[in-house]
Amino acid sequence: MICSENPIFTDRVFLFNFPAMFVLNRDNSIANHYLAELRNTETQTNRLVFRKNLERLGQIMAYEISKELTYETSTIKTPLAETKIPLAASPPVVIAVLRAAIPYFNGVLSVFDNADSGLIGAFRKDHLEHQPIEIELGYLAAPSIEGKDVILVDPMLATGKSFVKSINALLKHGRPTTFHLLSVIAAPEGVEYLQKSLKSPFKIWTCALDDRLDSHSYIIPGLGDAGDLCFGPKLSF
């Protein structure tokens, strides 16, 4: 069981060694090409490509998470003989934080194709520069998470407040075995906030750990507004 009680430091060298965090781009792989296209202003304006790269990374990260699920040995019959193979004891529950998470979420679901799933509507309230970010949670539809591995999908782990607010709401649906907090890009400040704020067992999964947050709490270097790049700019009312 991975627990959230390990000490954490804001220095990124220590964050990379934080046992409750997986960072995909620590090792070179084809995933770096997808990340590069997501970040690059010359390619990210193609919304279809942007969404597809998020979906691909969701599939890759789902595979990595699958290594930590509980497995049971099953016997199957091939055309020639019986053989034993370890199979996941039960699928996780996959929850998306709307709206930017949808393509990433779809990639995860294409791997865990028998998983129950849910949706959360969480967004930043309007705020002035240098004031704390506040998160509004306006929608939640989720199954029971009692005794389950829960994958909570939100592509940008900036302040960490959306994850914390979402988890606190989800706990009304049961106590999971572990929360797997899945992002594409994370900021050290958000990782530290999760470490300080969460009491439930959790692990952070991200494709890249970036440098910092700016004065508006956007990740630097980041990639911009993932929701707008997926679906177009939204109007404020």
NUDRENRO-694001 format. One record per residue (C-alpha): x, y, z; residue in three letters. Coordinates in nm, 4 decimals, padded with zeros to 6 digits. Example, Ala and Ser with C-alpha at 12.3 -4.5 7.8 and 13.67 -1.06 7.14 Angstrom:
<rec xx="01.2300" yy="-00.4500" zz="00.7800" aa="ala"/>
<rec xx="01.3670" yy="-00.1060" zz="00.7140" aa="ser"/>
This chain:
<rec xx="00.0000" yy="00.0000" zz="00.0000" aa="met"/>
<rec xx="00.1339" yy="00.3410" zz="-00.0952" aa="ile"/>
<rec xx="00.0610" yy="00.5979" zz="00.1698" aa="cys"/>
<rec xx="00.0683" yy="00.9770" zz="00.1657" aa="ser"/>
<rec xx="00.2672" yy="01.0128" zz="00.4883" aa="glu"/>
<rec xx="00.6147" yy="01.0197" zz="00.3321" aa="asn"/>
<rec xx="00.8074" yy="01.3487" zz="00.3657" aa="pro"/>
<rec xx="00.8273" yy="01.5636" zz="00.0527" aa="ile"/>
<rec xx="01.0572" yy="01.8468" zz="-00.0455" aa="phe"/>
<rec xx="01.0026" yy="02.1240" zz="-00.2993" aa="thr"/>
<rec xx="01.3388" yy="02.0570" zz="-00.4659" aa="asp"/>
<rec xx="01.2588" yy="01.8682" zz="-00.7859" aa="arg"/>
<rec xx="01.5435" yy="01.6207" zz="-00.7302" aa="val"/>
<rec xx="01.3657" yy="01.4998" zz="-00.4184" aa="phe"/>
<rec xx="01.0271" yy="01.5031" zz="-00.5923" aa="leu"/>
<rec xx="01.1613" yy="01.2673" zz="-00.8567" aa="phe"/>
<rec xx="01.2501" yy="01.0237" zz="-00.5802" aa="asn"/>
<rec xx="00.9203" yy="01.0648" zz="-00.3933" aa="phe"/>
<rec xx="00.8000" yy="00.7016" zz="-00.3694" aa="pro"/>
<rec xx="00.4342" yy="00.7952" zz="-00.4207" aa="ala"/>
<rec xx="00.4964" yy="00.9587" zz="-00.7605" aa="met"/>
<rec xx="00.5644" yy="00.8202" zz="-01.1087" aa="phe"/>
<rec xx="00.7076" yy="01.0561" zz="-01.3739" aa="val"/>
<rec xx="00.6905" yy="00.9109" zz="-01.7254" aa="leu"/>
<rec xx="00.9556" yy="01.1255" zz="-01.8937" aa="asn"/>
<rec xx="01.2261" yy="01.0293" zz="-01.6460" aa="arg"/>
<rec xx="01.3042" yy="00.7684" zz="-01.9120" aa="asp"/>
<rec xx="01.3241" yy="00.8314" zz="-02.2851" aa="asn"/>
<rec xx="01.0343" yy="00.6886" zz="-02.4865" aa="ser"/>
<rec xx="00.8002" yy="00.7682" zz="-02.7738" aa="ile"/>
<rec xx="00.5839" yy="00.9475" zz="-02.5168" aa="ala"/>
<rec xx="00.8261" yy="01.2420" zz="-02.5368" aa="asn"/>
<rec xx="00.7151" yy="01.2987" zz="-02.8970" aa="his"/>
<rec xx="00.3512" yy="01.3237" zz="-02.7881" aa="tyr"/>
<rec xx="00.4475" yy="01.5601" zz="-02.5055" aa="leu"/>
<rec xx="00.6512" yy="01.7754" zz="-02.7433" aa="ala"/>
<rec xx="00.3566" yy="01.8158" zz="-02.9798" aa="glu"/>
<rec xx="00.1265" yy="01.9029" zz="-02.6893" aa="leu"/>
<rec xx="00.3629" yy="02.1793" zz="-02.5768" aa="arg"/>
<rec xx="00.4783" yy="02.3149" zz="-02.9132" aa="asn"/>
<rec xx="00.2854" yy="02.6243" zz="-03.0278" aa="thr"/>
<rec xx="00.3479" yy="02.5220" zz="-03.3897" aa="glu"/>
<rec xx="00.1602" yy="02.1926" zz="-03.3547" aa="thr"/>
<rec xx="-00.0774" yy="02.2355" zz="-03.0611" aa="gln"/>
<rec xx="-00.3224" yy="02.4504" zz="-03.2603" aa="thr"/>
<rec xx="-00.4380" yy="02.1355" zz="-03.4415" aa="asn"/>
<rec xx="-00.7121" yy="02.0300" zz="-03.2009" aa="arg"/>
<rec xx="-00.7456" yy="01.6816" zz="-03.3461" aa="leu"/>
<rec xx="-00.3731" yy="01.6134" zz="-03.2985" aa="val"/>
<rec xx="-00.3819" yy="01.7672" zz="-02.9500" aa="phe"/>
<rec xx="-00.6711" yy="01.5446" zz="-02.8411" aa="arg"/>
<rec xx="-00.5128" yy="01.2380" zz="-03.0017" aa="lys"/>
<rec xx="-00.1836" yy="01.2931" zz="-02.8175" aa="asn"/>
<rec xx="-00.3698" yy="01.3225" zz="-02.4871" aa="leu"/>
<rec xx="-00.5493" yy="00.9975" zz="-02.5668" aa="glu"/>
<rec xx="-00.2205" yy="00.8215" zz="-02.6499" aa="arg"/>
<rec xx="-00.0632" yy="00.9375" zz="-02.3250" aa="leu"/>
<rec xx="-00.3725" yy="00.8178" zz="-02.1374" aa="gly"/>
<rec xx="-00.3209" yy="00.4712" zz="-02.2826" aa="gln"/>
<rec xx="00.0471" yy="00.4695" zz="-02.1891" aa="ile"/>
<rec xx="-00.0206" yy="00.5849" zz="-01.8340" aa="met"/>
<rec xx="-00.3040" yy="00.3351" zz="-01.7905" aa="ala"/>
<rec xx="-00.0559" yy="00.0603" zz="-01.8782" aa="tyr"/>
<rec xx="00.1859" yy="00.1909" zz="-01.6145" aa="glu"/>
<rec xx="-00.0881" yy="00.2074" zz="-01.3495" aa="ile"/>
<rec xx="-00.1972" yy="-00.1462" zz="-01.4395" aa="ser"/>
<rec xx="00.1323" yy="-00.2783" zz="-01.3011" aa="lys"/>
<rec xx="00.0216" yy="-00.1840" zz="-00.9472" aa="glu"/>
<rec xx="-00.3234" yy="-00.3416" zz="-00.9466" aa="leu"/>
<rec xx="-00.4016" yy="-00.6661" zz="-00.7626" aa="thr"/>
<rec xx="-00.3776" yy="-00.9799" zz="-00.9785" aa="tyr"/>
<rec xx="-00.5118" yy="-01.3323" zz="-00.9427" aa="glu"/>
<rec xx="-00.3995" yy="-01.6380" zz="-01.1364" aa="thr"/>
<rec xx="-00.6629" yy="-01.7695" zz="-01.3770" aa="ser"/>
<rec xx="-00.6708" yy="-02.0758" zz="-01.5979" aa="thr"/>
<rec xx="-00.7661" yy="-02.0315" zz="-01.9622" aa="ile"/>
<rec xx="-00.8003" yy="-02.2828" zz="-02.2409" aa="lys"/>
<rec xx="-00.6165" yy="-02.2285" zz="-02.5681" aa="thr"/>
<rec xx="-00.6914" yy="-02.4378" zz="-02.8808" aa="pro"/>
<rec xx="-00.4081" yy="-02.6710" zz="-02.7717" aa="leu"/>
<rec xx="-00.3958" yy="-02.6737" zz="-02.3912" aa="ala"/>
<rec xx="-00.4779" yy="-02.5017" zz="-02.0667" aa="glu"/>
<rec xx="-00.2482" yy="-02.2304" zz="-01.9320" aa="thr"/>
<rec xx="-00.2367" yy="-02.0055" zz="-01.6280" aa="lys"/>
<rec xx="-00.2117" yy="-01.6282" zz="-01.6493" aa="ile"/>
<rec xx="-00.2341" yy="-01.3501" zz="-01.3868" aa="pro"/>
<rec xx="-00.5386" yy="-01.1292" zz="-01.4484" aa="leu"/>
<rec xx="-00.6473" yy="-00.8144" zz="-01.2664" aa="ala"/>
<rec xx="-00.8737" yy="-00.9085" zz="-00.9775" aa="ala"/>
<rec xx="-01.1090" yy="-00.6186" zz="-01.0541" aa="ser"/>
<rec xx="-01.0966" yy="-00.3155" zz="-01.2824" aa="pro"/>
<rec xx="-01.0358" yy="00.0301" zz="-01.1364" aa="pro"/>
<rec xx="-01.2914" yy="00.3093" zz="-01.1309" aa="val"/>
<rec xx="-01.1905" yy="00.5900" zz="-01.3672" aa="val"/>
<rec xx="-01.3092" yy="00.9463" zz="-01.2947" aa="ile"/>
<rec xx="-01.2567" yy="01.2467" zz="-01.5248" aa="ala"/>
<rec xx="-01.2401" yy="01.6095" zz="-01.4117" aa="val"/>
<rec xx="-01.4194" yy="01.8036" zz="-01.6866" aa="leu"/>
<rec xx="-01.3571" yy="01.9342" zz="-01.9450" aa="arg"/>
<rec xx="-00.9925" yy="01.9063" zz="-02.0452" aa="ala"/>
<rec xx="-00.9614" yy="01.5508" zz="-01.9116" aa="ala"/>
<rec xx="-01.1968" yy="01.3933" zz="-02.1677" aa="ile"/>
<rec xx="-00.9383" yy="01.2815" zz="-02.4304" aa="pro"/>
<rec xx="-00.6913" yy="01.1690" zz="-02.1628" aa="tyr"/>
<rec xx="-00.9763" yy="00.9903" zz="-01.9823" aa="phe"/>
<rec xx="-01.0816" yy="00.8185" zz="-02.3077" aa="asn"/>
<rec xx="-00.7279" yy="00.6839" zz="-02.3479" aa="gly"/>
<rec xx="-00.7389" yy="00.5371" zz="-01.9973" aa="val"/>
<rec xx="-01.0822" yy="00.3826" zz="-02.0568" aa="leu"/>
<rec xx="-00.9679" yy="00.2227" zz="-02.3830" aa="ser"/>
<rec xx="-00.7195" yy="00.0210" zz="-02.1733" aa="val"/>
<rec xx="-00.9454" yy="-00.0477" zz="-01.8738" aa="phe"/>
<rec xx="-01.2401" yy="-00.1280" zz="-02.0969" aa="asp"/>
<rec xx="-01.4435" yy="-00.2963" zz="-01.8214" aa="asn"/>
<rec xx="-01.4001" yy="-00.0131" zz="-01.5722" aa="ala"/>
<rec xx="-01.6852" yy="00.1786" zz="-01.4162" aa="asp"/>
<rec xx="-01.6402" yy="00.5510" zz="-01.4649" aa="ser"/>
<rec xx="-01.7611" yy="00.8889" zz="-01.3480" aa="gly"/>
<rec xx="-01.7407" yy="01.2618" zz="-01.4153" aa="leu"/>
<rec xx="-01.6648" yy="01.5631" zz="-01.1987" aa="ile"/>
<rec xx="-01.7162" yy="01.9269" zz="-01.2940" aa="gly"/>
<rec xx="-01.4506" yy="02.1350" zz="-01.1159" aa="ala"/>
<rec xx="-01.3240" yy="02.4753" zz="-01.2237" aa="phe"/>
<rec xx="-01.1331" yy="02.7769" zz="-01.0978" aa="arg"/>
<rec xx="-01.3361" yy="03.0684" zz="-00.9698" aa="lys"/>
<rec xx="-01.2440" yy="03.4104" zz="-01.1051" aa="asp"/>
<rec xx="-00.9762" yy="03.5662" zz="-00.8851" aa="his"/>
<rec xx="-00.7323" yy="03.8547" zz="-00.8741" aa="leu"/>
<rec xx="-00.3595" yy="03.8091" zz="-00.9259" aa="glu"/>
<rec xx="-00.1690" yy="03.7001" zz="-00.6127" aa="his"/>
<rec xx="-00.4931" yy="03.5883" zz="-00.4445" aa="gln"/>
<rec xx="-00.5410" yy="03.2191" zz="-00.3571" aa="pro"/>
<rec xx="-00.7067" yy="02.9994" zz="-00.6195" aa="ile"/>
<rec xx="-01.0538" yy="02.8764" zz="-00.5238" aa="glu"/>
<rec xx="-01.2151" yy="02.5723" zz="-00.6862" aa="ile"/>
<rec xx="-01.5868" yy="02.5354" zz="-00.7561" aa="glu"/>
<rec xx="-01.7237" yy="02.1822" zz="-00.7826" aa="leu"/>
<rec xx="-02.0559" yy="02.1911" zz="-00.9619" aa="gly"/>
<rec xx="-02.1197" yy="01.8365" zz="-01.0847" aa="tyr"/>
<rec xx="-02.0469" yy="01.4824" zz="-00.9685" aa="leu"/>
<rec xx="-02.1668" yy="01.1531" zz="-01.1139" aa="ala"/>
<rec xx="-01.9751" yy="00.8496" zz="-00.9921" aa="ala"/>
<rec xx="-02.0312" yy="00.4862" zz="-00.8913" aa="pro"/>
<rec xx="-01.9342" yy="00.3330" zz="-00.5583" aa="ser"/>
<rec xx="-01.5581" yy="00.3440" zz="-00.5026" aa="ile"/>
<rec xx="-01.5599" yy="00.1273" zz="-00.1908" aa="glu"/>
<rec xx="-01.2524" yy="-00.0986" zz="-00.1883" aa="gly"/>
<rec xx="-01.1550" yy="00.0042" zz="-00.5415" aa="lys"/>
<rec xx="-00.8496" yy="00.1470" zz="-00.7083" aa="asp"/>
<rec xx="-00.9660" yy="00.4890" zz="-00.8304" aa="val"/>
<rec xx="-00.7952" yy="00.6687" zz="-01.1188" aa="ile"/>
<rec xx="-00.8759" yy="01.0401" zz="-01.1027" aa="leu"/>
<rec xx="-00.7881" yy="01.2051" zz="-01.4349" aa="val"/>
<rec xx="-00.7068" yy="01.5767" zz="-01.4667" aa="asp"/>
<rec xx="-00.4375" yy="01.6717" zz="-01.7213" aa="pro"/>
<rec xx="-00.2900" yy="01.9677" zz="-01.5299" aa="met"/>
<rec xx="-00.1784" yy="01.9287" zz="-01.1686" aa="leu"/>
<rec xx="-00.1166" yy="02.2973" zz="-01.0925" aa="ala"/>
<rec xx="-00.2186" yy="02.4012" zz="-00.7400" aa="thr"/>
<rec xx="-00.3566" yy="02.0543" zz="-00.6594" aa="gly"/>
<rec xx="-00.6803" yy="02.2037" zz="-00.5276" aa="lys"/>
<rec xx="-00.9027" yy="02.0432" zz="-00.7938" aa="ser"/>
<rec xx="-00.7721" yy="01.6998" zz="-00.6989" aa="phe"/>
<rec xx="-00.8255" yy="01.7607" zz="-00.3271" aa="val"/>
<rec xx="-01.1766" yy="01.8992" zz="-00.3742" aa="lys"/>
<rec xx="-01.2685" yy="01.6111" zz="-00.6056" aa="ser"/>
<rec xx="-01.1346" yy="01.3481" zz="-00.3652" aa="ile"/>
<rec xx="-01.3219" yy="01.4966" zz="-00.0703" aa="asn"/>
<rec xx="-01.6442" yy="01.4788" zz="-00.2742" aa="ala"/>
<rec xx="-01.5739" yy="01.1238" zz="-00.3962" aa="leu"/>
<rec xx="-01.5219" yy="00.9931" zz="-00.0432" aa="leu"/>
<rec xx="-01.8998" yy="01.0196" zz="-00.0008" aa="lys"/>
<rec xx="-01.9128" yy="00.7262" zz="-00.2470" aa="his"/>
<rec xx="-01.6926" yy="00.4976" zz="-00.0353" aa="gly"/>
<rec xx="-01.3357" yy="00.4423" zz="00.0773" aa="arg"/>
<rec xx="-01.1080" yy="00.3265" zz="-00.2041" aa="pro"/>
<rec xx="-00.7965" yy="00.1141" zz="-00.1749" aa="thr"/>
<rec xx="-00.5848" yy="00.3842" zz="-00.3442" aa="thr"/>
<rec xx="-00.6399" yy="00.7051" zz="-00.5381" aa="phe"/>
<rec xx="-00.4233" yy="00.7177" zz="-00.8506" aa="his"/>
<rec xx="-00.4000" yy="01.0879" zz="-00.9404" aa="leu"/>
<rec xx="-00.3278" yy="01.1068" zz="-01.3109" aa="leu"/>
<rec xx="-00.2031" yy="01.4222" zz="-01.4829" aa="ser"/>
<rec xx="-00.0061" yy="01.5044" zz="-01.7970" aa="val"/>
<rec xx="00.1973" yy="01.7859" zz="-01.6422" aa="ile"/>
<rec xx="00.2493" yy="01.8590" zz="-01.2728" aa="ala"/>
<rec xx="00.3976" yy="02.1496" zz="-01.0778" aa="ala"/>
<rec xx="00.6049" yy="02.0987" zz="-00.7605" aa="pro"/>
<rec xx="00.3697" yy="02.3298" zz="-00.5679" aa="glu"/>
<rec xx="00.0724" yy="02.1102" zz="-00.6533" aa="gly"/>
<rec xx="00.2534" yy="01.7929" zz="-00.5527" aa="val"/>
<rec xx="00.3446" yy="01.9486" zz="-00.2195" aa="glu"/>
<rec xx="-00.0142" yy="02.0640" zz="-00.1621" aa="tyr"/>
<rec xx="-00.1445" yy="01.7112" zz="-00.2217" aa="leu"/>
<rec xx="00.1113" yy="01.5724" zz="00.0197" aa="gln"/>
<rec xx="00.0001" yy="01.8143" zz="00.2903" aa="lys"/>
<rec xx="-00.3748" yy="01.7918" zz="00.2278" aa="ser"/>
<rec xx="-00.4665" yy="01.4306" zz="00.1522" aa="leu"/>
<rec xx="-00.5227" yy="01.1694" zz="00.4212" aa="lys"/>
<rec xx="-00.6326" yy="00.8830" zz="00.1943" aa="ser"/>
<rec xx="-00.3710" yy="00.6543" zz="00.0334" aa="pro"/>
<rec xx="-00.2679" yy="00.7992" zz="-00.3030" aa="phe"/>
<rec xx="-00.0077" yy="00.7961" zz="-00.5761" aa="lys"/>
<rec xx="00.0659" yy="01.0676" zz="-00.8306" aa="ile"/>
<rec xx="00.1143" yy="00.9681" zz="-01.1932" aa="trp"/>
<rec xx="00.2340" yy="01.2348" zz="-01.4370" aa="thr"/>
<rec xx="00.4048" yy="01.2481" zz="-01.7742" aa="cys"/>
<rec xx="00.6230" yy="01.5461" zz="-01.6768" aa="ala"/>
<rec xx="00.7137" yy="01.7399" zz="-01.3629" aa="leu"/>
<rec xx="00.7628" yy="02.1036" zz="-01.4616" aa="asp"/>
<rec xx="00.9484" yy="02.3911" zz="-01.2960" aa="asp"/>
<rec xx="00.6958" yy="02.6050" zz="-01.1092" aa="arg"/>
<rec xx="00.3685" yy="02.7994" zz="-01.1070" aa="leu"/>
<rec xx="00.3503" yy="03.1605" zz="-01.2251" aa="asp"/>
<rec xx="00.1645" yy="03.4424" zz="-01.0474" aa="ser"/>
<rec xx="-00.1641" yy="03.3221" zz="-01.2023" aa="his"/>
<rec xx="-00.0991" yy="02.9628" zz="-01.0849" aa="ser"/>
<rec xx="-00.0362" yy="02.8344" zz="-01.4372" aa="tyr"/>
<rec xx="00.2351" yy="02.5729" zz="-01.4863" aa="ile"/>
<rec xx="00.5671" yy="02.6903" zz="-01.6331" aa="ile"/>
<rec xx="00.6697" yy="02.5862" zz="-01.8976" aa="pro"/>
<rec xx="00.3408" yy="02.3915" zz="-01.9189" aa="gly"/>
<rec xx="00.1417" yy="02.3926" zz="-02.2409" aa="leu"/>
<rec xx="-00.1298" yy="02.6572" zz="-02.2003" aa="gly"/>
<rec xx="-00.4999" yy="02.5946" zz="-02.1357" aa="asp"/>
<rec xx="-00.5573" yy="02.2249" zz="-02.2099" aa="ala"/>
<rec xx="-00.9347" yy="02.2631" zz="-02.2272" aa="gly"/>
<rec xx="-00.9193" yy="02.5471" zz="-02.4803" aa="asp"/>
<rec xx="-00.6629" yy="02.3579" zz="-02.6886" aa="leu"/>
<rec xx="-00.8878" yy="02.0499" zz="-02.6923" aa="cys"/>
<rec xx="-01.2224" yy="02.2150" zz="-02.7588" aa="phe"/>
<rec xx="-01.1789" yy="02.5875" zz="-02.8275" aa="gly"/>
<rec xx="-01.1960" yy="02.8961" zz="-02.6037" aa="pro"/>
<rec xx="-01.4799" yy="02.9106" zz="-02.3537" aa="lys"/>
<rec xx="-01.6865" yy="03.2203" zz="-02.2794" aa="leu"/>
<rec xx="-01.7079" yy="03.3626" zz="-01.9297" aa="ser"/>
<rec xx="-02.0421" yy="03.4717" zz="-01.7867" aa="phe"/>
